[in-house]
Amino acid sequence: MPEANHEVLVVKRPRELLLVGIVLAVSVGQSVVLGEEDRAAARLEAMASFLARTPRLSVTIDSAYDVVQESGQKVQFGERRVVALRRPDRARVDVTRRDGS
């Protein structure tokens, strides 16, 4: 049975090898990030195209904030907005305010 050939790599300058490894890792990492940015841009473009073709859509927005009184009591204020759009010429916004009472 023939013997297997084994090669042994002797590293005489581990700092340089480490530096080369870091540079390679960063360059590979950057290409992965660029790939993710391309995918994100494609998804954003697809969402924009979908919304551009949609004949109707509505969005509900809830917002709230607290105000701390001098007595330490918290009072919450806020509002709910319902935005409805029907193409080509209709839009409606309903606002319901919460005044802390």
Contacts in CASP RR format, 6 or more apart in sequence:
PFRMAT RR
TARGET T0000
AUTHOR 0000-0000-0000
METHOD contacts of the structure
MODEL  1
MPEANHEVLVVKRPRELLLVGIVLAVSVGQSVVLGEEDRAAARLEAMASF
LARTPRLSVTIDSAYDVVQESGQKVQFGERRVVALRRPDRARVDVTRRDG
S
11 17 0 8 1.000
51 57 0 8 1.000
54 87 0 8 1.000
55 86 0 8 1.000
55 87 0 8 1.000
56 84 0 8 1.000
56 85 0 8 1.000
56 86 0 8 1.000
56 87 0 8 1.000
57 84 0 8 1.000
57 85 0 8 1.000
58 82 0 8 1.000
58 83 0 8 1.000
58 84 0 8 1.000
58 85 0 8 1.000
59 82 0 8 1.000
59 83 0 8 1.000
60 80 0 8 1.000
60 81 0 8 1.000
60 82 0 8 1.000
60 83 0 8 1.000
61 80 0 8 1.000
61 81 0 8 1.000
61 82 0 8 1.000
61 83 0 8 1.000
62 79 0 8 1.000
62 80 0 8 1.000
63 78 0 8 1.000
63 79 0 8 1.000
63 80 0 8 1.000
63 81 0 8 1.000
64 76 0 8 1.000
64 77 0 8 1.000
64 78 0 8 1.000
64 98 0 8 1.000
65 76 0 8 1.000
65 77 0 8 1.000
65 78 0 8 1.000
66 74 0 8 1.000
66 75 0 8 1.000
66 76 0 8 1.000
66 77 0 8 1.000
67 74 0 8 1.000
67 75 0 8 1.000
67 76 0 8 1.000
67 77 0 8 1.000
68 74 0 8 1.000
69 75 0 8 1.000
75 100 0 8 1.000
76 98 0 8 1.000
76 100 0 8 1.000
77 97 0 8 1.000
77 98 0 8 1.000
77 99 0 8 1.000
77 100 0 8 1.000
78 97 0 8 1.000
78 98 0 8 1.000
78 99 0 8 1.000
79 95 0 8 1.000
79 96 0 8 1.000
79 97 0 8 1.000
79 98 0 8 1.000
80 95 0 8 1.000
80 96 0 8 1.000
80 98 0 8 1.000
81 93 0 8 1.000
81 94 0 8 1.000
81 95 0 8 1.000
81 96 0 8 1.000
82 92 0 8 1.000
82 93 0 8 1.000
82 94 0 8 1.000
83 91 0 8 1.000
83 92 0 8 1.000
83 93 0 8 1.000
84 90 0 8 1.000
84 91 0 8 1.000
84 92 0 8 1.000
84 93 0 8 1.000
84 94 0 8 1.000
85 91 0 8 1.000
85 92 0 8 1.000
END
